[in-house]
Amino acid sequence: MTIKKHCLFISALICQNMAYATPLEEIIVTAQKRPVAMQKLGLSMQAISGEQLTAQRIGSARDILSQLSNVSLNEVNPVNTGFTLRGVGTNNFHGNVSRAVAIYQDEIVVNHPYSGVISLFDMQRVEVLRGPQNALFGRNAIGGAINYISASPKTGAAPQGYINASVGEYGLFASQGALGFTLNDEHAMRLAYASEQRDGLFRNQAPGRVGEKLGGVDKQAWRAQWLSEPSPHTAILVNWHGSRMQGLGMGNKAIGLRDPNDASSPCSAAELSQPDFESRVNCVSASGSNPSTDDWHTLYDVSPAKQDIASQGGYIKVVHDWPTMTLTSISALDKTEVEFSEDLAGDSSLRMIAFQDSEFEQISQELRLASSHEQAWQWLIGLNYFKEDILQATNVRRVIIANNAPITASNILDQDNEEYALFGQLDYHINPKTTWHIGLRYSHDEKLADSRFGLVLTPEALYPADTFISQALVQELSGPNPAACQPGLLPCVFMLNNLKQRLEELGGNISVDHQYKDNILLYSSYGHGYKSGGFDTRALAAFAGTANTPVEPEYLDSIEFGFKANSVDQQLAINGALFYYLWQDLQTFDVVNGSPGFVNIPKSIIYGLELESSWQAPAQWLIQGSIGWLHSEIKDAGQLSNIDKGHELQNTPELSFTGAITKTINGHYGEWQIRGESRYVSSQLDSLKFSNDLFSKRDSQLYFNLSTSFSPYNTGLRVSLWADNISEEKTCIQQSSLDNPLVASPTDLSSTLTCGPSSGQRLVGMSIYYEQ
């Protein structure tokens, strides 16, 4: 019986959806600095188009995780966030340390660690590149690169724009929009903005602040672009942008590590054997208070809980085409100011509060010359200059239990980082189906710094616990002529001037890909990446003896084999990759002379696999999924006392999975769409020592999201209802202790086991999108 005969017996609605599936969307990417279809590129990467970002409400770095496996956030707190790709990330929250996974906004590196708060709005696409990307994306792209690519103005086009607004539980109101218009045949502009507010989901239990809402969201961002095309061969794009994130942080949930009958002794192993941050535990901190609560959304935070990150910057991009080559110039500057505080102890008393008061200024200039037409040899060469000035104050306020001393240890770092780089890539088509790629980058990188360490008295009677300890206040309390630090002398300073570190390295990759039967691409690659070192800027680093010994650069060598396959009708795509990493001199924290320090792990390995697929099935079903498997191991721990040979690395869950099913229904009046998403991440450890694993294990996670939308025909309107985290999954984004849980000491920093909590809450809302 034909489909037409079936229509006599079933509704027209069902009939319309029995048609054959349409091909999958082809996404053009610029991962190799030239436009290429993603499925034709011999590189392990994913791309999310602007349409997908809007439809799936992807507005931040965290949202990207719902789409990808073997990708996680290395989150220290809600504002200091970096990506970890295939287990390669950065275990250091200080602002002077570059990330192992480079973040790029419109081809310009975002070098500071606050890149996780970037708002994704009015985007053309997001590209996620796995493995060392040092050849084309800089010396610190050792684990990969994330490219955020904004929508650009278009000359000669009719006015276009959109507005997207969402409301939801807990006072959520978010909106974004853009307007692009032509001034004349040669000039066009595009204006865009984004805003999001939401009440805090956590309630403070600290004395005098009971019921205070913590963890709220208040973000604004904007972007203005002007495009000039004075000739058919020349385009000039001017971009100016800014953003600000404010509000109250949410600190940490905590469990005491000490005996309730004797706070100078460890708590029983039975009480701490299975840490549960949703139940009250009969253990206390060194101050004698019990910081645990019997509700996920309550915690103790005596700090100011301040978060204020403001940035602005701009760039000028010039592209000129000749018959055989294209010149690209990008000149950029950015400035970010940070004021942030966090209660690291999660206790009801003033035990351990960290403050960041910093300014980051960077300028960069890149020049690229690339062949511009298909030929046996295609080439690209470039020069890059990068300069960053950092003025960073890291202040740690605490009370030493042994003598009840209310002190603040500080470090004010004035650092200049300057890099010159020469890079290039050569693509040689051996035949129409086989291509060799060779990319190289030479970098000359210098860091110069002056560090001012100090100790000052900050009694709570004069400076209440919610006082923000800024750089200016520390200098004021030090006095005009502070004494050099000696035992028992306060206030005092310890100066380390003319700190230097120089790096000259060659990195890159070599790969070959082969197009088999027109719809299967096979590829293999070898890559060598490196990441620069840095100075130890912890407030107590000078007194631990590590401040004048910079952490060394780290290196990663990778081998990868992969494939990309499409069905003949382009309705099914399956991609896979196997990889092996040798990671040398991995930068991480260890205990040095009884105090946390920043050190290098001599040798580690990571290997694993990824498999992902998209199927545009008949009857307008879209089925997507990805799975990732990782194995990591420390092969050589050297003489590091708090790191064990044979231990797995942090942020390397063995198994991760993402899946999504979307059903589209064409009705009489419009198009309905129903979508379900899931994400699973197996358990992982935040320690590097077997004896600490019991206290640092994060449980496995399973998330579900649901949404439905309706789009009336020919209106540009879409109305959506959605529910995120409907299973109300709760997890620690980081779980660790600053002290040994099994041994009490008078020098304990917090005597608590802490958990940086996820929202742990279902969020239901509605969105309205209109596009002209």
KABELRA-V574760 format. One record per backbone hydrogen bond with DSSP energy under -0.5 kcal/mol. CO is the residue of the C=O (numbers start at 1). NH is the residue of the N-H. If there is no record, write none. Layout:
# KABELRA-V574760
{{CO	NH} {CO	NH}}
This chain:
# KABELRA-V574760
{{2	6} {3	7} {5	8} {6	9} {6	10} {11	15} {12	16} {13	17} {14	17} {15	18} {16	19} {19	619} {25	27} {26	28} {27	38} {29	36} {30	33} {34	32} {36	29} {37	40} {38	41} {40	42} {41	43} {43	45} {44	130} {46	128} {47	49} {48	126} {49	53} {50	54} {51	55} {52	56} {53	58} {54	57} {57	59} {59	120} {60	64} {61	64} {61	65} {62	65} {63	66} {64	67} {64	68} {65	68} {70	86} {72	84} {73	75} {74	76} {74	82} {79	81} {80	76} {80	77} {81	116} {82	74} {84	72} {84	86} {85	88} {87	89} {88	85} {90	92} {94	97} {96	98} {100	102} {100	143} {100	144} {102	104} {102	146} {103	110} {104	106} {104	148} {105	108} {108	105} {109	111} {112	115} {113	81} {114	117} {115	118} {116	61} {119	121} {122	151} {124	50} {125	149} {126	48} {127	129} {127	147} {128	46} {129	145} {133	137} {134	138} {138	141} {140	142} {141	133} {143	131} {144	102} {145	129} {145	147} {146	104} {146	148} {147	127} {147	149} {148	106} {148	150} {149	124} {149	125} {154	157} {160	180} {161	772} {162	178} {163	770} {164	176} {165	768} {166	174} {167	766} {168	172} {169	172} {170	199} {172	168} {173	197} {174	166} {175	195} {176	164} {177	193} {178	162} {179	191} {180	160} {181	189} {184	156} {186	229} {187	183} {187	184} {188	227} {189	181} {190	225} {191	179} {192	223} {193	177} {194	221} {195	175} {196	219} {197	173} {198	217} {202	214} {203	299} {204	211} {206	209} {209	212} {212	204} {214	202} {217	198} {218	246} {219	196} {220	244} {221	194} {222	242} {223	192} {224	240} {225	190} {226	238} {227	188} {228	236} {231	234} {233	321} {234	231} {235	319} {236	228} {236	238} {237	317} {238	226} {239	315} {240	224} {241	313} {242	222} {243	311} {244	220} {245	309} {246	218} {247	307} {248	215} {248	216} {249	215} {253	755} {255	753} {257	267} {258	284} {259	262} {262	259} {262	265} {265	259} {268	272} {269	273} {272	275} {276	279} {281	283} {283	256} {284	258} {285	288} {289	285} {289	291} {291	254} {295	298} {297	203} {299	205} {305	249} {306	341} {308	310} {308	339} {309	245} {310	337} {311	243} {312	335} {313	241} {314	333} {315	239} {316	318} {316	331} {317	237} {318	329} {319	235} {320	327} {324	372} {325	322} {326	370} {327	320} {328	368} {329	318} {330	366} {331	316} {332	364} {333	314} {334	362} {335	312} {336	360} {337	310} {338	358} {339	308} {340	356} {342	344} {342	354} {349	351} {351	399} {352	344} {352	345} {353	397} {354	342} {355	395} {356	340} {357	393} {358	338} {359	391} {360	336} {361	389} {362	334} {363	387} {364	332} {365	385} {366	330} {367	383} {368	328} {369	381} {370	326} {376	378} {376	429} {378	427} {379	371} {380	425} {381	369} {382	423} {383	367} {384	421} {385	365} {386	419} {387	363} {388	417} {389	361} {390	392} {390	415} {391	359} {392	394} {392	413} {393	357} {393	395} {394	411} {395	355} {395	397} {396	409} {397	353} {398	400} {398	407} {399	401} {400	403} {400	404} {400	405} {404	406} {405	400} {405	407} {406	458} {407	398} {408	456} {409	396} {410	454} {411	394} {411	413} {412	452} {413	392} {413	415} {414	450} {415	390} {416	448} {417	388} {418	446} {419	386} {420	444} {421	384} {422	442} {423	382} {424	440} {425	380} {426	428} {426	438} {427	378} {427	429} {428	430} {428	436} {431	434} {433	515} {434	430} {434	431} {435	513} {436	428} {437	511} {438	426} {439	509} {440	424} {441	507} {442	422} {443	445} {443	505} {444	420} {445	503} {446	418} {447	501} {448	416} {449	499} {450	414} {451	453} {451	496} {452	412} {453	494} {454	410} {455	491} {455	492} {456	408} {459	462} {459	463} {464	467} {467	469} {468	470} {470	474} {471	475} {472	476} {473	477} {474	478} {475	479} {476	479} {479	482} {483	493} {486	489} {488	490} {491	483} {492	455} {493	485} {494	453} {496	451} {499	449} {501	447} {503	445} {505	443} {507	441} {508	528} {509	439} {510	526} {511	437} {512	524} {513	435} {514	516} {514	522} {515	517} {516	519} {516	520} {517	519} {519	566} {520	516} {520	522} {521	564} {522	514} {523	562} {524	512} {525	560} {526	510} {527	558} {528	508} {529	556} {531	554} {534	551} {535	537} {538	541} {540	544} {541	545} {541	546} {541	547} {546	549} {548	550} {551	534} {554	531} {555	584} {556	529} {557	582} {558	527} {559	580} {560	525} {561	578} {562	523} {563	576} {564	521} {565	574} {567	570} {570	24} {571	616} {572	567} {573	614} {574	565} {575	612} {576	563} {577	610} {578	561} {579	608} {580	559} {581	583} {581	606} {582	557} {582	584} {583	604} {584	555} {586	601} {587	91} {588	599} {590	592} {590	597} {591	593} {592	595} {595	592} {597	590} {597	599} {599	588} {600	602} {601	585} {601	586} {602	585} {603	635} {603	636} {604	583} {605	633} {606	581} {607	631} {608	579} {609	629} {610	577} {611	627} {612	575} {613	625} {614	573} {615	617} {615	623} {617	620} {617	621} {618	621} {620	664} {621	617} {621	623} {622	624} {622	662} {623	615} {624	660} {625	613} {626	658} {627	611} {628	656} {629	609} {631	607} {633	605} {633	635} {634	646} {636	603} {637	640} {640	643} {644	647} {647	634} {649	652} {654	630} {655	682} {656	628} {657	680} {658	626} {659	678} {660	624} {661	676} {662	622} {663	674} {665	667} {665	672} {669	713} {670	667} {670	672} {671	711} {672	665} {673	709} {674	663} {675	707} {676	661} {677	705} {678	659} {679	703} {680	657} {681	701} {683	654} {684	698} {685	651} {688	644} {689	692} {689	693} {690	693} {692	695} {692	696} {693	696} {693	697} {696	686} {698	684} {701	681} {703	679} {704	726} {705	677} {706	723} {707	675} {708	721} {709	673} {710	719} {711	671} {712	715} {716	771} {718	769} {719	710} {720	767} {721	708} {722	765} {723	706} {724	763} {725	728} {731	733} {731	758} {734	756} {736	754} {739	741} {740	743} {745	748} {746	402} {751	257} {752	738} {752	754} {753	255} {754	736} {755	253} {755	757} {756	733} {756	734} {763	724} {764	169} {765	722} {766	167} {767	720} {768	165} {769	718} {770	163}}
